[in-house]
Amino acid sequence: MNMREAILKFIRDYVAEKGYSPSQQEIAEGVWIAVSGVHRYLHLLELEGKVEFLPIKHRNIRLLQGGMR
């Protein structure tokens, strides 16, 4: 599993368990990379249409259809 897949899996599992999206800090701790790395990977996932960021929300990551698998 590559890092983008690991991040998507972490987000899916987190949302399934808690009902809301994780913070970038929580993702970093969950997949053992720096927050700056999480930010970079989330940007790539956004470009791929797998996540989007909701404006003006602290926990603003939303999985799109492409990221639900």
C-alpha positions as CSV (number, residue, x, y, z in Angstrom):
1,M,0.0,0.0,0.0
2,N,1.4,3.4,-1.0
3,M,1.1,6.5,1.2
4,R,-1.9,8.0,-0.7
5,E,-3.8,4.7,-0.2
6,A,-2.7,4.6,3.5
7,I,-4.0,8.1,4.0
8,L,-7.3,7.4,2.3
9,K,-7.7,4.2,4.4
10,F,-7.0,6.2,7.6
11,I,-9.6,8.8,6.7
12,R,-12.2,6.2,5.8
13,D,-11.6,4.2,9.0
14,Y,-11.6,7.4,11.1
15,V,-14.9,8.7,9.6
16,A,-16.5,5.3,10.0
17,E,-15.5,5.1,13.7
18,K,-16.0,8.8,14.8
19,G,-18.5,10.2,12.2
20,Y,-16.3,13.2,11.3
21,S,-13.0,13.7,9.4
22,P,-9.6,13.6,11.1
23,S,-7.4,16.7,11.4
24,Q,-4.2,16.7,9.4
25,Q,-2.3,16.2,12.7
26,E,-4.3,13.1,13.4
27,I,-3.6,11.7,9.9
28,A,0.1,12.4,10.4
29,E,0.2,10.5,13.7
30,G,-1.9,7.7,12.2
31,V,0.3,7.1,9.2
32,W,3.6,8.1,10.7
33,I,4.6,11.0,8.5
34,A,5.0,14.8,9.1
35,V,2.1,17.1,8.8
36,S,3.7,18.8,5.8
37,G,3.7,15.4,4.1
38,V,0.0,14.9,4.9
39,H,-0.7,18.3,3.4
40,R,1.2,17.4,0.2
41,Y,-0.6,14.0,-0.2
42,L,-4.0,15.5,0.5
43,H,-3.4,18.1,-2.3
44,L,-2.5,15.2,-4.7
45,L,-5.7,13.3,-3.6
46,E,-7.7,16.5,-4.2
47,L,-6.3,16.8,-7.7
48,E,-7.2,13.1,-8.3
49,G,-10.8,13.8,-7.2
50,K,-10.6,11.6,-4.1
51,V,-11.0,14.2,-1.4
52,E,-12.2,17.8,-1.2
53,F,-11.7,20.5,1.4
54,L,-14.8,22.2,2.8
55,P,-14.4,26.0,3.4
56,I,-14.3,27.4,6.9
57,K,-14.3,24.1,8.8
58,H,-11.6,22.8,11.1
59,R,-12.1,19.2,10.2
60,N,-12.7,20.0,6.5
61,I,-11.7,16.8,4.6
62,R,-14.5,15.1,2.7
63,L,-14.1,11.8,0.8
64,L,-15.5,11.9,-2.7
65,Q,-16.7,8.9,-4.7
66,G,-13.1,8.1,-6.0
67,G,-11.8,8.0,-2.4
68,M,-14.6,5.7,-1.0
69,R,-13.1,2.5,-2.3
